[in-house]
Amino acid sequence: MEEAKVTEVPHLERRVRQRKEPMTVLKTKLSRSLSCSVPRVKNTLTGFFPVVLWLPKYKLKEYIWGDLMSGLIIGIILVPQAIAYCLLAGVDPIYGLYTSFFANIIYFFMGTSRHVSVGIFSLMSLMVGQVVDREVYMAGSAVNLTIGAFGMECGKECYAISIAAALTFLAGIYQVLMAVFRLGFVSVYLSAPMLDGFATGASFTILTVQAKYLLGLKIPRHQGYGTVVVTWINIFSNIQNTNYCDLITSVICISVLVLGKELQDRYKDRLKIPLPTELVVVAGATLVSHFVDFHGRYDSSVSGAIPTGFIPPKVPSFGLMPRVAFDAIPLAVISFAFTVSLSEMFAKKNGYTVRPNQEMLAIGFCNIIPSFFHCFTTSAALAKTMVKDSTGCQTQVSSIVSAFVVLLVLLFFAPFFYSLQKCVLACIIIVSLRGALRKFRDVPSKWRVSKMDAVVWMVTMGASALISVEMGLVVGVVFSILCIIVQTQKPKVSLLGQVHDTVYYEDLEEYENLMSLPKVKIFRFQAPLYYANKDFFLKSLYKAVGVEPFLEMTRRMEAEKKSEKMAAKEVGRDDKTNGEVNVGLVSRELDFHTIILDCSAMPFVDSTGMQTFKGIIKDYKEVGVTVLLASCNTTVIDSLRQGSFFGKADKDMERLAFYTVHTAVQFANDRATSAFIGDTLPAYVTKFDCLVTHLCSEALAFSLVTGINHAMARLVDIWDSMGIMEEQRVERMETVKKHIEGLLNDMITEEEALRHRIRANIITFQKQLDTLCLEMSMDPYKMEEGLTVLQIEKNLRLRVEVLTKEKGERLKELHRLQQQDKELCVELCVTPYYIPTGSMPSRTQLQELREHIQTLSEEKKSRAKVFSGLREDIRKLMEEMGHEPETSLEKESVGHDEDIFLLTHENIKALKLLLSQMEVKKESLTNTLAELKERSMCLWNRLDALEQNCSVFQESVQGTLSDQITQWQGEVDRLTDLQKTRLGDVIEKVRQELVTFWDKCNLGREQREPFNAHFCDSNFTEELLALHDAALLKVKNYYDQVKPLLEALQRWEKYWALFQDFEKKANDPNRFSNRGGALLKEAKEKVKVQKMLPKLEEELKKGVEAWEKDQGSAFLVQGRRVMTYISSQWEEYKQQRDKEKSERAAVSPAPPNSHP
């Protein structure tokens, strides 16, 4: 039996990752995080403010002239553009100058690009203007409203810049957050064709918006979708109202501007500086408009007064931010995308690097800080950046020069632009769109290069122009993603052939002179295999190889059935005929035995793709075809392993997966042509641990020598039979010897190269391992002694793979946890768990982050419970009062959508405050209702209403407090009207009640005297009733105030009466007759009364003094002060006692009585 040919392949093993000690990682991370050294502070400072790093290295003599020249030119260009772009933004011209000034200053400190010009940009101005116009339009004529919590009245112009500032502030916040959370990948979804189409479509919108200024038409700016179409309809509908002065001015200005731009483009190599065409046009048009008085004579619209200096800064209105929060998102993304793309473009051109994350921070603060100074959104502008680069700009010092030029205009020259016509500004804007509109010339070339990119460009451009700018951005992104999905759903597939005498395989349809392998089909699928394209994969595979397993099995089964039937009919025939019939009915043999799936262009496989692999392997096995996988990357291999594709312990991996197509082809051919014992198969790419041992080497060497000896003996026999001479034999032997030596030398060279590659791999793996250990705070990896080179390479590779996988898992876990933490922190308005940006988290940090998230989740549940309780109480109170929600807080608190309510401490406090306000309001309504009930009772008593009727009315009153108040108020009004018809009886009742309360209050004659004139008046009128009611209310209030004092006085009078009664009994000569034990009881009661009277007098005295001090008036009883009244009582008592004593003394001497 022939020995199978075994192909030697490199030894490849996946790396094994080792776990780090948690304490070691914790100590390392803590030492890094808590360190506060001078280099660390310096790195942080220079990272946030790059100017600190490059400004000290500024080469003054080499750079200054280029920076001065480019800064001066950009400043001259900025002034007219800043004023013009304010038309797009819908704000006054002065704010464009503010924006240009502050943006250049801030980017000087924070930017990393040397050439980018940051400031106003037509596209950003348009997007800001659409939001501003929408909000002003929604405010309508009521634009004189209060902004924020400042209590400041704001007109239309103030409201417009307040909207723009709030929008800019939010856009900057979004950009800073994107930088903090490393969300720069968002710009990946903004492809170059999509951005070009978006800019071109937005240019149509800008052109349309500015067209009315060219014609001098006064038509409103359309809001919503279809701005371009509706605006042009309005323009042609009002074309008869064209202002010819503006039209002629526009034609002249556009002609001059276009001529200047064309000359600039044609002779740009000869011109050292750009032509200041915009400045010349603005200056000339302003002078002509001022001296001819276009505004007064022809009603031409002009820029108006532009103040000098700076308006005091103001915090952006937080009340407006919820209205524009969504609009700020596309602004932030587009601004960042343009800025970063321009920075990288000019950095590559001029040989330096930029930091995209720092660029995002810079543009974010270029929006946040200027928003406090009445500015709108900024971005990098391509045209001005190209001018800076072409005029010798070296650093951002040129931005300081440009800002200085704008500052001069702000301080001194701004009023000179009063007469500048708006049509001139519109001309500058429209002519600046030449570059974007010229993109139409690139459409044919885009179509030839990539039809998909051309379609993305046209769809984005059409949506931006015909629907809206914001919707155009959304449509462009969504359509781009859909195009990618379509490309993965129907990717390119091909059958491969072998390049002659090489190990390379390419597409048979794309290349000529390729060799088709017999009995082997090689199929390449150039896309990931996942659920969306698995059907296409199967159809393409069946079509390419020409065999569909299910149909082939069905056909074979039918052929077997027919063969059996035919055999039954031909039983009587001879064997030869029978054999011929069977041969004619059996199924055809396939022209291949193996299908190799080239997975080199397959980045990943999902669970559906793995099931697809299993299905085709099983189906083709039933028809005698083996399916092999080749060139699978590690992601695909890991997915298949996790899905048990290779069986338990990956036992079938060596039979199914191969590292290259060539090894899979060799395996297929060897398997088809060689005989093996049992299940023994050659070990190829997927398993290299079974190396040839020393014993195998000796056996092979012996077999080789034996083979050579046999071959030499056979050759000698042949040469003898042929009569070959000795010289010829030696010559032929030399040829064989050289051939064998050449083979051995080639093998030695290959093995030396292999050894060199292995050593190079060891060095590479060692560097990677050192880097990973340092990055992950692990001890350096120590290799065992006595290992071979292959074992060292294997160990290092496995170690690197283990660490890399652990690193990826940690970062993945960190991203997931930070996402949860972010959502909870946003909802609860708390500070997220801090892990330094870009650092590798330790296990302890991840665990702490999990605990932090658990704490926040519990806090959220706790707050949600409190919120639910407060909401139910508020709902109950509102239902009881019949109160409808008015404020946004009330609507959110009683609404059914709980997700719109953020569970912050401030909102919970606001709900508690709202609950207390509702309780106060309920208490107020309850008091009002009680007053109305009391008033009704009083009127019922005065009018002698039947008790039955009163009870019926009280039972009929139902509903909320507001409804009850309304019903009781109606009853009071009815009784008041009835009272007017019975004034005499009512007044008499009031007088009776008045006398009752006078008596209760112990008012003397002097206190009643002021009202006696009205009390005795018999002319019953409503005025007299009102006076009586007022007097009654006054005495009732007085009674309520002195009621405690009156009660105290009544208690004193009660004990005083008891005291006098005891005294009378004591003086009664018959007190001892038949009294028994009653005398002792009376004596005890008398002693008690004698003790209580001084106490009651003291308490009454203190209460009266406190009341008099509080009220500022005396408390009188029957016209006398209380203590005077009490003293008079004691005086009368003494006089009466002395009198009785004298009378008794006159009758007969008696022992004196003791004074109490």
Beta strands, then each sheet from edge to edge (+ up, - down):
strand 1: 118-119
strand 2: 145-147
strand 3: 152-154
strand 4: 379-380
strand 5: 493-499
strand 6: 505-507
strand 7: 514-515
strand 8: 519-525
strand 9: 592-598
strand 10: 626-630
strand 11: 657-658
strand 12: 1116-1117
strand 13: 1120-1121
sheet 1: 1+ 4-
sheet 2: 2+ 3-
sheet 3: 6+ 5- 7+
sheet 4: 6+ 5- 8+ 9+ 10+ 11+
sheet 5: 12+ 13-
end
